[in-house]
Amino acid sequence: SDTEFWDKMQAEWEEMARRNWISENQETPGQVTISTIEKGYYFHTDNPFKDWPGAFEEGLKKMKEGDLPVTILYLEAAILQEPNDAEAWQFLGTTQAENENEQAAIVALQR
């Protein structure tokens, strides 16, 4: 159920924080933080869709096709174009969770 999913994500987040696996200055190869607004979420630096018009809509299409890695790139591009788009952050978080990237999912969903 949805409640079990969110409870599990919260428990994993708390465990990572307890073990100091999460740090604000953590660097991941191929990714970089964009600004202090998005602090904690690491965007792909080599995103071919970063200037793509209609990136959010394209991301939704790719999500329906089940192409999670490309969906994530489109949604990240949409957020870079409109950092306060709560719906894009929500879809990015759930897609990251489906793609088994829990840390990115949690950070995105918190935004």
Secondary structure as UniProt FT lines:
FT   HELIX           2..18
FT   TURN            19..20
FT   TURN            24..25
FT   TURN            29..30
FT   STRAND          31..32
FT   TURN            37..40
FT   STRAND          43..44
FT   TURN            45..46
FT   TURN            48..51
FT   TURN            53..54
FT   HELIX           55..65
FT   HELIX           68..81
FT   TURN            83..84
FT   HELIX           86..98
FT   TURN            99..100
FT   HELIX           102..110
//
